[in-house]
Amino acid sequence: MTLAIFDMDNTLIDRAAAFHGWATELVARLGLAPAELEWLIASDGDGFSSRSAFAAHVKERYGLDAPVEDVLRDVRTGVLDRVEPYPGATEALDQIRRDGWLIALATNGGTENQWAKIRRLGLEAHVDAIAVSGEVGAHKPDRRMFEAAAARCGVTLAATDWMVGDCPTRDIGGAQALGLRTIWMRRGRAWQSSAPSPTAIADTVPQAVAFLTEV
Ligand SMILES: [Mg+2]
């Protein structure tokens, strides 16, 4: 059986849109200049910047009385309440699993926060295994995340396996280092990494899955 490991945030689920929704609401709630939306999005760094540092910067920049922990909870709840799978994503996973593929989800992030998103969207029902870096004890691009995803599917990684993700270094670079094949979720960007090009580039999950089933 061939294994395809999928990243979660901004690959299967639209975290960027959810964050944008929260940030837009914050700008309105605090009566901020519209340009602050850009600052919030840049500071968030697609969720990769330190969460506590981001919350502390928001608190400081807008002179909030609330403790940093409350600001952090506001962001997390705001994203969690708004996040949705990309159109056709879960249906595409169901289809490729029916075709005999093993599908794992490998996501970087805190255990509680990532599992809150997984549970709210019912993603367990659409994959064979889930690896969250907080519980694995290593983050992509660390090989242990890819190995954990495979092990939880009951297999070991093979050169015929795939990684699908939006991060050039964590997802694509990490998988390439293990000899896996890769699909980069473009999200409107150009491939700029100094790493070797991904095997394929896709704009949507159904497109990525169609590519996998046609290889
Ligand atoms: Mg991602």
Boltz pocket constraint, residues with backbone or C-beta under 6 A from the ligand:
constraints:
  - pocket:
      binder: B
      contacts: [[A, 7], [A, 8], [A, 9], [A, 10], [A, 11], [A, 165], [A, 166], [A, 167]]
      max_distance: 6.0
